């Protein structure tokens, strides 16, 4: 269980690093940047779950540790999957709601390229 605990702790550290990286994105109006930024809380939640699984794997008896480690890892993956799905839905809704070209070029102030 020592190897599983250390791997879980390393995965927790990596998830927290990706969450911090997601938060470092600037607050742009781009839907992709907003979706990446919205993933940060789920990445931090997954990091906490993985860290808890790692601590349990290192401290508890092997049969108990195995069950709890599986639960923590499954919870972390489920949290990331749900967060990714919600973030993708948010990005799609933002892109669909953004005003596009209406075809009235004589009164338009946008540069279309």
CORJO-V527276 format. One record per helix or strand of 2 or more residues. SS is the DSSP state (alpha for helix, beta for strand). FROM is the first residue (numbers start at 0). TO is the last residue. If there is no record, write none. Layout:
{{SS FROM TO} {SS FROM TO}}
This chain:
{{alpha 1 22} {alpha 30 37} {alpha 39 58} {alpha 61 96}}
